C-alpha cells in the first residue's frame, strides 16, 4: 500500500516494472493501463515494452508501480496474453489478463447442493476448476438465506461451463468474483451500498481541503423516468416437491417507472426472494447515483471499496458515502465510477397473492333419464370466474359435483389442464352437471396457479326463484306426432300423417314442424292450443332450417325438392330439385343465398340461392346425412359406407386421426354431426342417430334425436393440424336425448321415436331492477355499496364515503337523474349525483344534548331533498326529543338550523315531539306522522304515534289524530294514502283531514307499484287484493320467508324487500318486482349484514 501522505505529495514520479516468469522486462513509454470493476468480467492490463517478450503466452506476469522511488505496490497479477506489434514507430504492446481462464472448462460430473452455503458452493466450483485455496483471498457470504438447495436439492448437470454455472450463482447471490492485484481471487458483494465511513475514510473532493484528495474532472447524468425501475420482482423456478414458486416484489414508495421481473434458477424461499428484490431495486436504479470521476493515479483504490465524495456543483455539498464500481488507469491518471449515496431503498415488499376460485351457476329443470329413470332433474352449468392476481395464470381447474342420496350427479368430476387442454378447449369449458336431487347438492371448483398456489370454492346448488332456465325442445316423433317440451312439460300434436321434420334451431320465432303429407304447422304458444296449418308443400318434409340471422328465412326439403319461405313458413317457393331425396339443408346467417344441401351421396352448395353444384361426393349408394359448419371447417358425414374412411370429408381437406378409438368401437359409417360451441371441434354420431345439434345458450349442452343404438365421438384439434377422435357416450334408448358436450354423455329425456330435434326459446330468468344495497358495519372487501345491474347481471361494489358505517337508508331521486342518491348513517349524510362514484357530505349540526340521528330523507322535486333528524336531550326527568329538518339541493343544505328549521313546536321537559316518517304527497307536499305524547322513556319510534302532519315550506300543519303511520299515497298527485300500525293496514282518502280506516292485518310496510299494493315486514311478500270489497293478502313471492320493509322503485314501477334471515352461506334473498314480474337475487357473498332499506333504481 502506498501511504496517503505520499499520494498527496505535490511532486510525484511513477515508475513501472514488469516481471514475466520472474524475469524483469524493460517497459517503454507511458505507465501501464489497468481496467478492473463490477462491469467487467475480466481484469486486464496493457503496457509497452522496449523489446518483444520471448515468454510464451500464458506465462505468469506481475506489474509493480513505484512512487518517487520509495513506495512500491503490486499493480496487476495475471498472465501474458496478446502482444500487438507496430512499426510506426516500432513498439511492442503487451496484454495481460487475470487468471480466470480456467473457469472455461466444463463440469466433469454433476454437482449436487443440498443446504450448502453460498460461499462453499462457489468454492466447490473453484475446486473443480483447479483454483486452489492458496489462490483465493477473502470471500463474502451473503448469508443463510442464499444457501443452495434449502427446500430440494439443486442438481447442476455435467458438461456445462464452470464459468456459466458460476455466473448464474454469482447473479443469484449478488456477488462478483475478481482477481486482486496480488493475483488472488476474491468474492465480494458486487456491488452493494457503501459501508460505514468516518473521518479517516478516503475522500475525493472538488477543491480538496485538509486530508481530502482532489479530482481532475467529474460528470454525472440525471436519468429520466423511463429508466427508473419502480417495481422489481424476484422469483424462482417451480419446485416439484411443493408445487410452490418463491417470489417477492419490492415497490418503491411514491416512484413511477417500469416493472422488471427476473427468475433465479437457485431461488427456493420467499425470504431469499425478499433479499434479492430489496438488493436489485437499488442496483437497477444505481445509474441515478453514478458519477464518473477522473483523479490522479491511486493504485491502492479497488472496486467495492467505500469512500466519500464531495462536489457541490454535482449536488453533493457534503462528503457523501460512495462505493467504487469501476477503476481504469491511464498513465498517471485514473477514471473511477462511483455510486454516490446508494443505500437500501424505501418501499413495500410483497409476495405473489394466491389465485381466487370463483364461478357462477345457471340452472335448467327438465325431465332427464338418470340411473335408469326419466324424472325431472336439475342441470347446472358452472361458468368459471376464477382469477389469478399474481399474473402467473391458472394452469388447472377441477370441478366436482356432490349431492345426498345413492345416485351421484353426472358427471361427478370435470378437469381442465392448460398444458393438455388449452389448444383444444379454448375458452375454458363451462361444465354442466345433472343432479338427481338438490338435497346436499354442491359444486366445488379447485384451481391451481402456475405460481404453485391453489384455491377452492364450494357453492351449494340452490336455484333462486326466477333464476331457472327451461329450454323449449321441439321433436318430430313420427307417428306419435309433434312434441314440444317447455316449463309446463310435454305437449303434443298429432296430424293425419307422421311428423317428420323440425328445424334444429328455432329460437327466434314461432316453432315450426313438417309432416309426411307436406303439411307445415306453426305454433305461437308451444302447442298449448291446436296449431294452425301454415302451408302445404309437395312431398314428405324431410328437413327444415330457420336462418339464425333472419328467422323469416326458412328452408325445407321435401322429397327431392328444396323449398324456401321468406315469411317464417307461411308461404313457400320451389328453389331447386335434386336427383335424390334431400336429407339436410342450411344457409349462412351472413349470406342467406349461400345454401348447403345434402342429397343422395353428395353435398351440394349454392352461392346465389338458385344454382347448385356438387361440392363433396361419397361412394355410390351412400347418403350424405349432414354438414357441420364452423369457423374451423365444414365437415360432412355419410351413412351407408363400407369403411370409416369413406364416411367423412372436410371441405377444407382436414384429417381425422381415429387411432385413440378401440377397434371394437370404430364405426363404418356416420349419421350426424354438429360443431362444438366453446371449443374448436365437432361431435359426430353413428348408428341410430337421426339428428343432433348443440345448444346456443348452454354451450356444453346438445340435443340428439335417436332411433336406436347410438355412439358419439368427439373430434378435437390435433397438435400437428387436423383433428383427433375421442370416444364419447353411448345410448341404446330411442327418443330425444340431451348431450353433455364436454364428456359426450347422453341422457334421454323421453321415450319413443325421434326423427328430428331442435330447440326453441329459453325461458330466461326474471331479473330484478337495478338494486342499491348498503352494508351495515362491514369491513374490508365487504364494506361496499353494492349495485346489482340486471343487464350484466351481477353485483359490483362502490367505495362508501364513510368506512364501516351501519347505513340506515337510501333515497333515490325519481325526478331528474336515477343516479342522484342520498344515504345516511347516524348523523352522517351524503349525496351523489353520479350513482355513487363520488360523494358530497351534508354537514349536520352537532347535538347539544344527549345525541341525534337522521331518521328519513326524500326527494321533493328536481334535485331538491328534505332530510329529517331527531335530536334528543340527556336522560333523566328533563329528557325530551324533538324533530328537525333541512332542505337542500345536491350536497348543499339550503336552510340553516338556527332559522326556524324545527318542524315541530319546542318539546317541553319530559316530552317528545318526533317526526318519524317522510312521505311525498300531492302538489309538492310532504307528510308524515308525529308524536305529541309525554313518554316515560325515549322510544324513538313512539307507539302509538298520534297524528298525521303535513309539511309545507317550513310549516308543519297537524292533521287527523291516529295511531297509523302513513306509508305512501295510493298514486301520484293524490292525497289518498295507506298507513300501518301494528301489522294493520289502513286507508285514508285525504291524509290532511281524514284519519285512516283499517282494511286488514297485512304487514308493517306498504309500497304501491305496477304489481299493485305490496306489503312487507311479514312472512312472504304480500299483495293486497279485493280492496273495494273484502280486503285480503295474497303471498306473491317468498312464502314462509320473513322479510323486511318493502320499498317502491324510484319511479313506482316495481317494489322489493330483503329477507331478514340469511341462508347457510350467509346471504339474504332480495325479492323485487321489475315492473313486469317478480324476481329474486341473493345478496353479495361475504357480506354478513346489510341495511334492509334498499334502493330500487328505475329509469
PyMOL commands that set and color helices and strands:
alter all, ss='L'
color gray80, all
select helices_A, chain A and resi 4-7+100-104+118-129+133-135+144-146+162-173+225-227+270-283+286-289+312-314+418-421+644-646+663-665+780-782+922-924
alter helices_A, ss='H'
color red, helices_A
select strands_A, chain A and resi 14-20+23-25+27-37+44-49+60-67+71-80+85-87+90-97+111-113+136-139+154-156+175-179+185-189+203-205+213-214+217-220+229-236+247-252+258-264+290-296+306-311+316-330+333-340+347-350+359-370+373-384+394-402+413-417+432-435+442-449+454-460+468-469+471-476+482-486+489-493+499-501+511-515+519-523+532-536+541-546+554-558+561-565+573-577+582-587+595-599+602-606+613-617+623-630+633-639+648-650+656-657+672-675+681-694+701-717+723-731+735-740+745-748+756-762+770-773+784-788+795-799+809-812+821-825+828-832+840-842+851-861+864-872+881-889+892-893+912-915+919-920+926-931+947-952+955-958+965-969+977-981+984-988+997-1001+1005-1009+1012-1016+1019-1025+1032-1042+1047-1048+1055-1058+1069-1073+1078-1082+1095-1097
alter strands_A, ss='S'
color yellow, strands_A
deselect
rebuild
show_as cartoon
